[in-house]
Amino acid sequence: MPQLDTSTWFTTILSTTLTLFILFQLKISKTMYPLNPNLKTMKMQTHKTPWELKWTKIYSPLSLPLQ
């Protein structure tokens, strides 16, 4: 039964890792990032829900008259 030759694995893994690192560095270096991001002022919008427009009374079971 022949043995698996692993003598080139280190070179293959090292060169693949180095190539991926260089490619990612080149890709990241080409992107343009804003130098000074500005904050946007946001206004809070209020929405009137139907139950805020109407007067509703909630009856608790203890406050109801006895039957």
N, CA, C, O and CB atoms as a CASP TS submission, in Angstrom:
PFRMAT TS
TARGET T0000
AUTHOR 0000-0000-0000
METHOD Language model
MODEL 1
PARENT N/A
ATOM      1  N   MET     1       0.855  -1.182   0.000  1.00  0.00           N
ATOM      2  CA  MET     1       0.000   0.000   0.000  1.00  0.00           C
ATOM      3  C   MET     1       0.896   1.237   0.000  1.00  0.00           C
ATOM      4  O   MET     1       1.734   1.379   0.890  1.00  0.00           O
ATOM      5  CB  MET     1      -0.970   0.002   1.233  1.00  0.00           C
ATOM      6  N   PRO     2       0.740   2.141  -0.980  1.00  0.00           N
ATOM      7  CA  PRO     2       1.652   3.298  -1.063  1.00  0.00           C
ATOM      8  C   PRO     2       1.337   4.341   0.029  1.00  0.00           C
ATOM      9  O   PRO     2       0.200   4.494   0.475  1.00  0.00           O
ATOM     10  CB  PRO     2       1.555   3.956  -2.467  1.00  0.00           C
ATOM     11  N   GLN     3       2.369   5.023   0.417  1.00  0.00           N
ATOM     12  CA  GLN     3       2.225   6.082   1.426  1.00  0.00           C
ATOM     13  C   GLN     3       1.853   7.395   0.743  1.00  0.00           C
ATOM     14  O   GLN     3       2.221   7.660  -0.402  1.00  0.00           O
ATOM     15  CB  GLN     3       3.537   6.249   2.250  1.00  0.00           C
ATOM     16  N   LEU     4       1.109   8.203   1.496  1.00  0.00           N
ATOM     17  CA  LEU     4       0.704   9.509   0.973  1.00  0.00           C
ATOM     18  C   LEU     4       1.865  10.483   1.102  1.00  0.00           C
ATOM     19  O   LEU     4       2.412  10.665   2.190  1.00  0.00           O
ATOM     20  CB  LEU     4      -0.548  10.048   1.719  1.00  0.00           C
ATOM     21  N   ASP     5       2.230  11.092   0.018  1.00  0.00           N
ATOM     22  CA  ASP     5       3.355  12.027   0.021  1.00  0.00           C
ATOM     23  C   ASP     5       2.864  13.402   0.479  1.00  0.00           C
ATOM     24  O   ASP     5       2.109  14.069  -0.229  1.00  0.00           O
ATOM     25  CB  ASP     5       4.012  12.116  -1.394  1.00  0.00           C
ATOM     26  N   THR     6       3.294  13.809   1.650  1.00  0.00           N
ATOM     27  CA  THR     6       2.851  15.093   2.217  1.00  0.00           C
ATOM     28  C   THR     6       3.972  16.128   2.216  1.00  0.00           C
ATOM     29  O   THR     6       3.873  17.140   2.910  1.00  0.00           O
ATOM     30  CB  THR     6       2.335  14.893   3.647  1.00  0.00           C
ATOM     31  N   SER     7       4.998  15.902   1.478  1.00  0.00           N
ATOM     32  CA  SER     7       6.148  16.810   1.505  1.00  0.00           C
ATOM     33  C   SER     7       5.830  18.176   0.897  1.00  0.00           C
ATOM     34  O   SER     7       6.466  19.166   1.259  1.00  0.00           O
ATOM     35  CB  SER     7       7.318  16.183   0.766  1.00  0.00           C
ATOM     36  N   THR     8       4.870  18.252  -0.012  1.00  0.00           N
ATOM     37  CA  THR     8       4.578  19.546  -0.659  1.00  0.00           C
ATOM     38  C   THR     8       3.408  20.283  -0.001  1.00  0.00           C
ATOM     39  O   THR     8       3.067  21.390  -0.419  1.00  0.00           O
ATOM     40  CB  THR     8       4.271  19.331  -2.139  1.00  0.00           C
ATOM     41  N   TRP     9       2.796  19.689   1.012  1.00  0.00           N
ATOM     42  CA  TRP     9       1.627  20.308   1.628  1.00  0.00           C
ATOM     43  C   TRP     9       1.958  21.651   2.278  1.00  0.00           C
ATOM     44  O   TRP     9       1.207  22.617   2.137  1.00  0.00           O
ATOM     45  CB  TRP     9       1.031  19.372   2.660  1.00  0.00           C
ATOM     46  N   PHE    10       3.068  21.705   2.980  1.00  0.00           N
ATOM     47  CA  PHE    10       3.445  22.948   3.652  1.00  0.00           C
ATOM     48  C   PHE    10       3.607  24.081   2.642  1.00  0.00           C
ATOM     49  O   PHE    10       3.116  25.186   2.875  1.00  0.00           O
ATOM     50  CB  PHE    10       4.747  22.757   4.447  1.00  0.00           C
ATOM     51  N   THR    11       4.271  23.830   1.549  1.00  0.00           N
ATOM     52  CA  THR    11       4.478  24.843   0.512  1.00  0.00           C
ATOM     53  C   THR    11       3.148  25.262  -0.111  1.00  0.00           C
ATOM     54  O   THR    11       2.917  26.445  -0.361  1.00  0.00           O
ATOM     55  CB  THR    11       5.428  24.313  -0.575  1.00  0.00           C
ATOM     56  N   THR    12       2.295  24.305  -0.353  1.00  0.00           N
ATOM     57  CA  THR    12       0.990  24.613  -0.960  1.00  0.00           C
ATOM     58  C   THR    12       0.138  25.463  -0.024  1.00  0.00           C
ATOM     59  O   THR    12      -0.447  26.461  -0.446  1.00  0.00           O
ATOM     60  CB  THR    12       0.241  23.315  -1.318  1.00  0.00           C
ATOM     61  N   ILE    13       0.069  25.072   1.232  1.00  0.00           N
ATOM     62  CA  ILE    13      -0.749  25.814   2.205  1.00  0.00           C
ATOM     63  C   ILE    13      -0.179  27.212   2.434  1.00  0.00           C
ATOM     64  O   ILE    13      -0.925  28.189   2.511  1.00  0.00           O
ATOM     65  CB  ILE    13      -0.827  25.047   3.547  1.00  0.00           C
ATOM     66  N   LEU    14       1.121  27.299   2.541  1.00  0.00           N
ATOM     67  CA  LEU    14       1.761  28.595   2.763  1.00  0.00           C
ATOM     68  C   LEU    14       1.556  29.529   1.571  1.00  0.00           C
ATOM     69  O   LEU    14       1.253  30.707   1.762  1.00  0.00           O
ATOM     70  CB  LEU    14       3.256  28.409   3.030  1.00  0.00           C
ATOM     71  N   SER    15       1.711  29.042   0.381  1.00  0.00           N
ATOM     72  CA  SER    15       1.543  29.895  -0.800  1.00  0.00           C
ATOM     73  C   SER    15       0.074  30.294  -0.987  1.00  0.00           C
ATOM     74  O   SER    15      -0.210  31.414  -1.411  1.00  0.00           O
ATOM     75  CB  SER    15       2.059  29.170  -2.061  1.00  0.00           C
ATOM     76  N   THR    16      -0.849  29.398  -0.676  1.00  0.00           N
ATOM     77  CA  THR    16      -2.269  29.734  -0.777  1.00  0.00           C
ATOM     78  C   THR    16      -2.645  30.818   0.232  1.00  0.00           C
ATOM     79  O   THR    16      -3.351  31.771  -0.098  1.00  0.00           O
ATOM     80  CB  THR    16      -3.134  28.480  -0.556  1.00  0.00           C
ATOM     81  N   THR    17      -2.169  30.661   1.449  1.00  0.00           N
ATOM     82  CA  THR    17      -2.441  31.659   2.491  1.00  0.00           C
ATOM     83  C   THR    17      -1.855  33.021   2.121  1.00  0.00           C
ATOM     84  O   THR    17      -2.514  34.050   2.271  1.00  0.00           O
ATOM     85  CB  THR    17      -1.870  31.191   3.839  1.00  0.00           C
ATOM     86  N   LEU    18      -0.640  33.016   1.649  1.00  0.00           N
ATOM     87  CA  LEU    18       0.004  34.269   1.260  1.00  0.00           C
ATOM     88  C   LEU    18      -0.725  34.934   0.088  1.00  0.00           C
ATOM     89  O   LEU    18      -0.904  36.152   0.077  1.00  0.00           O
ATOM     90  CB  LEU    18       1.470  34.017   0.890  1.00  0.00           C
ATOM     91  N   THR    19      -1.137  34.150  -0.876  1.00  0.00           N
ATOM     92  CA  THR    19      -1.863  34.682  -2.028  1.00  0.00           C
ATOM     93  C   THR    19      -3.202  35.287  -1.599  1.00  0.00           C
ATOM     94  O   THR    19      -3.560  36.379  -2.041  1.00  0.00           O
ATOM     95  CB  THR    19      -2.091  33.576  -3.073  1.00  0.00           C
ATOM     96  N   LEU    20      -3.940  34.580  -0.741  1.00  0.00           N
ATOM     97  CA  LEU    20      -5.217  35.106  -0.253  1.00  0.00           C
ATOM     98  C   LEU    20      -5.029  36.391   0.548  1.00  0.00           C
ATOM     99  O   LEU    20      -5.815  37.331   0.429  1.00  0.00           O
ATOM    100  CB  LEU    20      -5.924  34.061   0.605  1.00  0.00           C
ATOM    101  N   PHE    21      -3.982  36.419   1.362  1.00  0.00           N
ATOM    102  CA  PHE    21      -3.707  37.623   2.145  1.00  0.00           C
ATOM    103  C   PHE    21      -3.423  38.817   1.227  1.00  0.00           C
ATOM    104  O   PHE    21      -3.946  39.909   1.449  1.00  0.00           O
ATOM    105  CB  PHE    21      -2.516  37.384   3.095  1.00  0.00           C
ATOM    106  N   ILE    22      -2.616  38.615   0.226  1.00  0.00           N
ATOM    107  CA  ILE    22      -2.278  39.704  -0.710  1.00  0.00           C
ATOM    108  C   ILE    22      -3.517  40.148  -1.481  1.00  0.00           C
ATOM    109  O   ILE    22      -3.738  41.346  -1.660  1.00  0.00           O
ATOM    110  CB  ILE    22      -1.169  39.255  -1.697  1.00  0.00           C
ATOM    111  N   LEU    23      -4.322  39.198  -1.936  1.00  0.00           N
ATOM    112  CA  LEU    23      -5.534  39.571  -2.669  1.00  0.00           C
ATOM    113  C   LEU    23      -6.500  40.376  -1.808  1.00  0.00           C
ATOM    114  O   LEU    23      -7.067  41.369  -2.266  1.00  0.00           O
ATOM    115  CB  LEU    23      -6.231  38.327  -3.190  1.00  0.00           C
ATOM    116  N   PHE    24      -6.684  39.951  -0.575  1.00  0.00           N
ATOM    117  CA  PHE    24      -7.581  40.703   0.310  1.00  0.00           C
ATOM    118  C   PHE    24      -7.024  42.085   0.629  1.00  0.00           C
ATOM    119  O   PHE    24      -7.780  43.053   0.716  1.00  0.00           O
ATOM    120  CB  PHE    24      -7.819  39.928   1.607  1.00  0.00           C
ATOM    121  N   GLN    25      -5.732  42.183   0.802  1.00  0.00           N
ATOM    122  CA  GLN    25      -5.132  43.494   1.064  1.00  0.00           C
ATOM    123  C   GLN    25      -5.320  44.426  -0.130  1.00  0.00           C
ATOM    124  O   GLN    25      -5.612  45.609   0.047  1.00  0.00           O
ATOM    125  CB  GLN    25      -3.635  43.345   1.389  1.00  0.00           C
ATOM    126  N   LEU    26      -5.157  43.913  -1.320  1.00  0.00           N
ATOM    127  CA  LEU    26      -5.358  44.736  -2.510  1.00  0.00           C
ATOM    128  C   LEU    26      -6.821  45.168  -2.647  1.00  0.00           C
ATOM    129  O   LEU    26      -7.113  46.307  -3.012  1.00  0.00           O
ATOM    130  CB  LEU    26      -4.914  43.972  -3.763  1.00  0.00           C
ATOM    131  N   LYS    27      -7.720  44.251  -2.352  1.00  0.00           N
ATOM    132  CA  LYS    27      -9.141  44.572  -2.460  1.00  0.00           C
ATOM    133  C   LYS    27      -9.540  45.628  -1.430  1.00  0.00           C
ATOM    134  O   LYS    27     -10.296  46.547  -1.743  1.00  0.00           O
ATOM    135  CB  LYS    27      -9.990  43.305  -2.278  1.00  0.00           C
ATOM    136  N   ILE    28      -9.043  45.499  -0.225  1.00  0.00           N
ATOM    137  CA  ILE    28      -9.379  46.456   0.837  1.00  0.00           C
ATOM    138  C   ILE    28      -8.743  47.817   0.547  1.00  0.00           C
ATOM    139  O   ILE    28      -9.349  48.853   0.822  1.00  0.00           O
ATOM    140  CB  ILE    28      -8.909  45.926   2.217  1.00  0.00           C
ATOM    141  N   SER    29      -7.542  47.823   0.001  1.00  0.00           N
ATOM    142  CA  SER    29      -6.856  49.093  -0.241  1.00  0.00           C
ATOM    143  C   SER    29      -7.512  49.902  -1.368  1.00  0.00           C
ATOM    144  O   SER    29      -7.305  51.113  -1.451  1.00  0.00           O
ATOM    145  CB  SER    29      -5.392  48.834  -0.579  1.00  0.00           C
ATOM    146  N   LYS    30      -8.295  49.254  -2.231  1.00  0.00           N
ATOM    147  CA  LYS    30      -8.943  49.966  -3.332  1.00  0.00           C
ATOM    148  C   LYS    30     -10.259  50.624  -2.926  1.00  0.00           C
ATOM    149  O   LYS    30     -10.770  51.477  -3.651  1.00  0.00           O
ATOM    150  CB  LYS    30      -9.189  49.016  -4.475  1.00  0.00           C
ATOM    151  N   THR    31     -10.808  50.243  -1.790  1.00  0.00           N
ATOM    152  CA  THR    31     -12.088  50.824  -1.383  1.00  0.00           C
ATOM    153  C   THR    31     -11.866  52.219  -0.817  1.00  0.00           C
ATOM    154  O   THR    31     -10.858  52.493  -0.166  1.00  0.00           O
ATOM    155  CB  THR    31     -12.795  49.926  -0.342  1.00  0.00           C
ATOM    156  N   MET    32     -12.826  53.089  -1.079  1.00  0.00           N
ATOM    157  CA  MET    32     -12.742  54.466  -0.602  1.00  0.00           C
ATOM    158  C   MET    32     -13.630  54.630   0.629  1.00  0.00           C
ATOM    159  O   MET    32     -14.840  54.409   0.565  1.00  0.00           O
ATOM    160  CB  MET    32     -13.157  55.467  -1.716  1.00  0.00           C
ATOM    161  N   TYR    33     -13.029  55.013   1.731  1.00  0.00           N
ATOM    162  CA  TYR    33     -13.767  55.235   2.971  1.00  0.00           C
ATOM    163  C   TYR    33     -13.930  56.732   3.187  1.00  0.00           C
ATOM    164  O   TYR    33     -13.020  57.497   2.868  1.00  0.00           O
ATOM    165  CB  TYR    33     -13.043  54.576   4.180  1.00  0.00           C
ATOM    166  N   PRO    34     -15.066  57.169   3.720  1.00  0.00           N
ATOM    167  CA  PRO    34     -15.227  58.599   4.004  1.00  0.00           C
ATOM    168  C   PRO    34     -14.273  59.027   5.121  1.00  0.00           C
ATOM    169  O   PRO    34     -14.084  58.317   6.108  1.00  0.00           O
ATOM    170  CB  PRO    34     -16.693  58.917   4.396  1.00  0.00           C
ATOM    171  N   LEU    35     -13.686  60.196   4.938  1.00  0.00           N
ATOM    172  CA  LEU    35     -12.709  60.658   5.927  1.00  0.00           C
ATOM    173  C   LEU    35     -13.371  61.093   7.226  1.00  0.00           C
ATOM    174  O   LEU    35     -12.896  60.769   8.314  1.00  0.00           O
ATOM    175  CB  LEU    35     -11.895  61.805   5.361  1.00  0.00           C
ATOM    176  N   ASN    36     -14.471  61.829   7.104  1.00  0.00           N
ATOM    177  CA  ASN    36     -15.106  62.346   8.300  1.00  0.00           C
ATOM    178  C   ASN    36     -16.617  62.154   8.177  1.00  0.00           C
ATOM    179  O   ASN    36     -17.293  63.014   7.612  1.00  0.00           O
ATOM    180  CB  ASN    36     -14.746  63.843   8.520  1.00  0.00           C
ATOM    181  N   PRO    37     -17.152  61.074   8.678  1.00  0.00           N
ATOM    182  CA  PRO    37     -18.593  60.858   8.539  1.00  0.00           C
ATOM    183  C   PRO    37     -19.383  61.848   9.384  1.00  0.00           C
ATOM    184  O   PRO    37     -19.042  62.112  10.538  1.00  0.00           O
ATOM    185  CB  PRO    37     -18.958  59.426   8.935  1.00  0.00           C
ATOM    186  N   ASN    38     -20.436  62.389   8.796  1.00  0.00           N
ATOM    187  CA  ASN    38     -21.259  63.363   9.509  1.00  0.00           C
ATOM    188  C   ASN    38     -22.483  62.684  10.095  1.00  0.00           C
ATOM    189  O   ASN    38     -23.022  61.730   9.533  1.00  0.00           O
ATOM    190  CB  ASN    38     -21.679  64.509   8.577  1.00  0.00           C
ATOM    191  N   LEU    39     -22.906  63.199  11.233  1.00  0.00           N
ATOM    192  CA  LEU    39     -24.103  62.657  11.871  1.00  0.00           C
ATOM    193  C   LEU    39     -25.336  63.299  11.256  1.00  0.00           C
ATOM    194  O   LEU    39     -25.344  64.492  10.955  1.00  0.00           O
ATOM    195  CB  LEU    39     -24.073  62.890  13.403  1.00  0.00           C
ATOM    196  N   LYS    40     -26.363  62.508  11.074  1.00  0.00           N
ATOM    197  CA  LYS    40     -27.618  63.025  10.549  1.00  0.00           C
ATOM    198  C   LYS    40     -28.572  63.257  11.706  1.00  0.00           C
ATOM    199  O   LYS    40     -28.673  62.436  12.618  1.00  0.00           O
ATOM    200  CB  LYS    40     -28.235  62.054   9.509  1.00  0.00           C
ATOM    201  N   THR    41     -29.260  64.366  11.663  1.00  0.00           N
ATOM    202  CA  THR    41     -30.247  64.619  12.704  1.00  0.00           C
ATOM    203  C   THR    41     -31.563  63.978  12.290  1.00  0.00           C
ATOM    204  O   THR    41     -32.056  64.180  11.180  1.00  0.00           O
ATOM    205  CB  THR    41     -30.424  66.146  12.955  1.00  0.00           C
ATOM    206  N   MET    42     -32.106  63.217  13.191  1.00  0.00           N
ATOM    207  CA  MET    42     -33.333  62.494  12.915  1.00  0.00           C
ATOM    208  C   MET    42     -34.461  63.086  13.752  1.00  0.00           C
ATOM    209  O   MET    42     -34.315  63.272  14.960  1.00  0.00           O
ATOM    210  CB  MET    42     -33.162  60.984  13.204  1.00  0.00           C
ATOM    211  N   LYS    43     -35.581  63.379  13.105  1.00  0.00           N
ATOM    212  CA  LYS    43     -36.751  63.846  13.831  1.00  0.00           C
ATOM    213  C   LYS    43     -37.616  62.649  14.181  1.00  0.00           C
ATOM    214  O   LYS    43     -37.834  61.752  13.367  1.00  0.00           O
ATOM    215  CB  LYS    43     -37.549  64.887  13.002  1.00  0.00           C
ATOM    216  N   MET    44     -38.097  62.662  15.398  1.00  0.00           N
ATOM    217  CA  MET    44     -38.988  61.589  15.807  1.00  0.00           C
ATOM    218  C   MET    44     -40.382  61.880  15.271  1.00  0.00           C
ATOM    219  O   MET    44     -40.940  62.949  15.518  1.00  0.00           O
ATOM    220  CB  MET    44     -39.007  61.433  17.352  1.00  0.00           C
ATOM    221  N   GLN    45     -40.930  60.943  14.550  1.00  0.00           N
ATOM    222  CA  GLN    45     -42.263  61.114  14.008  1.00  0.00           C
ATOM    223  C   GLN    45     -43.265  60.481  14.963  1.00  0.00           C
ATOM    224  O   GLN    45     -43.098  59.341  15.397  1.00  0.00           O
ATOM    225  CB  GLN    45     -42.373  60.495  12.593  1.00  0.00           C
ATOM    226  N   THR    46     -44.295  61.230  15.276  1.00  0.00           N
ATOM    227  CA  THR    46     -45.327  60.691  16.158  1.00  0.00           C
ATOM    228  C   THR    46     -46.531  60.308  15.316  1.00  0.00           C
ATOM    229  O   THR    46     -47.011  61.092  14.498  1.00  0.00           O
ATOM    230  CB  THR    46     -45.723  61.717  17.260  1.00  0.00           C
ATOM    231  N   HIS    47     -46.998  59.124  15.524  1.00  0.00           N
ATOM    232  CA  HIS    47     -48.159  58.621  14.820  1.00  0.00           C
ATOM    233  C   HIS    47     -49.292  58.456  15.814  1.00  0.00           C
ATOM    234  O   HIS    47     -49.118  57.882  16.889  1.00  0.00           O
ATOM    235  CB  HIS    47     -47.848  57.287  14.102  1.00  0.00           C
ATOM    236  N   LYS    48     -50.447  58.965  15.441  1.00  0.00           N
ATOM    237  CA  LYS    48     -51.609  58.810  16.298  1.00  0.00           C
ATOM    238  C   LYS    48     -52.265  57.472  15.994  1.00  0.00           C
ATOM    239  O   LYS    48     -52.669  57.201  14.863  1.00  0.00           O
ATOM    240  CB  LYS    48     -52.610  59.979  16.102  1.00  0.00           C
ATOM    241  N   THR    49     -52.359  56.667  16.999  1.00  0.00           N
ATOM    242  CA  THR    49     -53.026  55.382  16.835  1.00  0.00           C
ATOM    243  C   THR    49     -54.509  55.556  17.130  1.00  0.00           C
ATOM    244  O   THR    49     -54.888  56.505  17.816  1.00  0.00           O
ATOM    245  CB  THR    49     -52.398  54.302  17.760  1.00  0.00           C
ATOM    246  N   PRO    50     -55.346  54.676  16.635  1.00  0.00           N
ATOM    247  CA  PRO    50     -56.795  54.835  16.842  1.00  0.00           C
ATOM    248  C   PRO    50     -57.194  54.889  18.318  1.00  0.00           C
ATOM    249  O   PRO    50     -58.128  55.606  18.676  1.00  0.00           O
ATOM    250  CB  PRO    50     -57.533  53.698  16.170  1.00  0.00           C
ATOM    251  N   TRP    51     -56.507  54.150  19.165  1.00  0.00           N
ATOM    252  CA  TRP    51     -56.903  54.173  20.572  1.00  0.00           C
ATOM    253  C   TRP    51     -56.409  55.426  21.296  1.00  0.00           C
ATOM    254  O   TRP    51     -56.857  55.698  22.410  1.00  0.00           O
ATOM    255  CB  TRP    51     -56.377  52.936  21.275  1.00  0.00           C
ATOM    256  N   GLU    52     -55.519  56.179  20.706  1.00  0.00           N
ATOM    257  CA  GLU    52     -55.138  57.451  21.312  1.00  0.00           C
ATOM    258  C   GLU    52     -56.129  58.547  20.940  1.00  0.00           C
ATOM    259  O   GLU    52     -56.266  59.527  21.671  1.00  0.00           O
ATOM    260  CB  GLU    52     -53.724  57.848  20.880  1.00  0.00           C
ATOM    261  N   LEU    53     -56.813  58.396  19.825  1.00  0.00           N
ATOM    262  CA  LEU    53     -57.773  59.408  19.398  1.00  0.00           C
ATOM    263  C   LEU    53     -59.103  59.251  20.132  1.00  0.00           C
ATOM    264  O   LEU    53     -59.807  60.241  20.334  1.00  0.00           O
ATOM    265  CB  LEU    53     -57.992  59.325  17.887  1.00  0.00           C
ATOM    266  N   LYS    54     -59.458  58.051  20.530  1.00  0.00           N
ATOM    267  CA  LYS    54     -60.730  57.802  21.187  1.00  0.00           C
ATOM    268  C   LYS    54     -60.514  57.611  22.680  1.00  0.00           C
ATOM    269  O   LYS    54     -59.451  57.183  23.129  1.00  0.00           O
ATOM    270  CB  LYS    54     -61.425  56.576  20.579  1.00  0.00           C
ATOM    271  N   TRP    55     -61.566  57.945  23.442  1.00  0.00           N
ATOM    272  CA  TRP    55     -61.522  57.673  24.867  1.00  0.00           C
ATOM    273  C   TRP    55     -62.080  56.287  25.068  1.00  0.00           C
ATOM    274  O   TRP    55     -63.212  56.005  24.674  1.00  0.00           O
ATOM    275  CB  TRP    55     -62.315  58.737  25.692  1.00  0.00           C
ATOM    276  N   THR    56     -61.303  55.426  25.673  1.00  0.00           N
ATOM    277  CA  THR    56     -61.778  54.076  25.944  1.00  0.00           C
ATOM    278  C   THR    56     -61.641  53.803  27.425  1.00  0.00           C
ATOM    279  O   THR    56     -60.699  54.258  28.075  1.00  0.00           O
ATOM    280  CB  THR    56     -61.001  53.024  25.114  1.00  0.00           C
ATOM    281  N   LYS    57     -62.576  53.067  27.936  1.00  0.00           N
ATOM    282  CA  LYS    57     -62.540  52.722  29.346  1.00  0.00           C
ATOM    283  C   LYS    57     -62.333  51.217  29.458  1.00  0.00           C
ATOM    284  O   LYS    57     -63.022  50.430  28.808  1.00  0.00           O
ATOM    285  CB  LYS    57     -63.845  53.172  30.075  1.00  0.00           C
ATOM    286  N   ILE    58     -61.387  50.836  30.280  1.00  0.00           N
ATOM    287  CA  ILE    58     -61.099  49.425  30.473  1.00  0.00           C
ATOM    288  C   ILE    58     -61.712  49.020  31.797  1.00  0.00           C
ATOM    289  O   ILE    58     -61.406  49.609  32.834  1.00  0.00           O
ATOM    290  CB  ILE    58     -59.562  49.134  30.438  1.00  0.00           C
ATOM    291  N   TYR    59     -62.562  48.035  31.769  1.00  0.00           N
ATOM    292  CA  TYR    59     -63.218  47.561  32.978  1.00  0.00           C
ATOM    293  C   TYR    59     -62.425  46.415  33.579  1.00  0.00           C
ATOM    294  O   TYR    59     -62.139  45.415  32.921  1.00  0.00           O
ATOM    295  CB  TYR    59     -64.660  47.123  32.683  1.00  0.00           C
ATOM    296  N   SER    60     -62.088  46.585  34.815  1.00  0.00           N
ATOM    297  CA  SER    60     -61.429  45.504  35.532  1.00  0.00           C
ATOM    298  C   SER    60     -62.508  44.554  36.044  1.00  0.00           C
ATOM    299  O   SER    60     -63.583  45.025  36.415  1.00  0.00           O
ATOM    300  CB  SER    60     -60.546  46.051  36.706  1.00  0.00           C
ATOM    301  N   PRO    61     -62.284  43.264  36.084  1.00  0.00           N
ATOM    302  CA  PRO    61     -63.319  42.325  36.553  1.00  0.00           C
ATOM    303  C   PRO    61     -63.727  42.589  38.015  1.00  0.00           C
ATOM    304  O   PRO    61     -64.850  42.278  38.411  1.00  0.00           O
ATOM    305  CB  PRO    61     -62.814  40.878  36.412  1.00  0.00           C
ATOM    306  N   LEU    62     -62.826  43.156  38.803  1.00  0.00           N
ATOM    307  CA  LEU    62     -63.190  43.404  40.200  1.00  0.00           C
ATOM    308  C   LEU    62     -64.082  44.621  40.371  1.00  0.00           C
ATOM    309  O   LEU    62     -64.800  44.728  41.364  1.00  0.00           O
ATOM    310  CB  LEU    62     -61.950  43.577  41.031  1.00  0.00           C
ATOM    311  N   SER    63     -64.044  45.542  39.409  1.00  0.00           N
ATOM    312  CA  SER    63     -64.843  46.749  39.543  1.00  0.00           C
ATOM    313  C   SER    63     -66.247  46.597  38.968  1.00  0.00           C
ATOM    314  O   SER    63     -67.082  47.488  39.124  1.00  0.00           O
ATOM    315  CB  SER    63     -64.147  47.894  38.871  1.00  0.00           C
ATOM    316  N   LEU    64     -66.510  45.478  38.309  1.00  0.00           N
ATOM    317  CA  LEU    64     -67.852  45.247  37.757  1.00  0.00           C
ATOM    318  C   LEU    64     -68.835  44.925  38.884  1.00  0.00           C
ATOM    319  O   LEU    64     -68.453  44.362  39.910  1.00  0.00           O
ATOM    320  CB  LEU    64     -67.828  44.093  36.715  1.00  0.00           C
ATOM    321  N   PRO    65     -70.094  45.285  38.685  1.00  0.00           N
ATOM    322  CA  PRO    65     -71.071  44.967  39.743  1.00  0.00           C
ATOM    323  C   PRO    65     -71.264  43.455  39.885  1.00  0.00           C
ATOM    324  O   PRO    65     -71.115  42.697  38.927  1.00  0.00           O
ATOM    325  CB  PRO    65     -72.428  45.641  39.442  1.00  0.00           C
ATOM    326  N   LEU    66     -71.593  43.050  41.086  1.00  0.00           N
ATOM    327  CA  LEU    66     -71.811  41.611  41.319  1.00  0.00           C
ATOM    328  C   LEU    66     -73.071  41.154  40.654  1.00  0.00           C
ATOM    329  O   LEU    66     -74.057  41.887  40.591  1.00  0.00           O
ATOM    330  CB  LEU    66     -71.874  41.298  42.809  1.00  0.00           C
ATOM    331  N   GLN    67     -73.043  39.957  40.164  1.00  0.00           N
ATOM    332  CA  GLN    67     -74.238  39.430  39.489  1.00  0.00           C
ATOM    333  C   GLN    67     -74.931  38.411  40.338  1.00  0.00           C
ATOM    334  O   GLN    67     -75.955  37.861  39.932  1.00  0.00           O
ATOM    335  CB  GLN    67     -73.881  38.818  38.149  1.00  0.00           C
TER
END
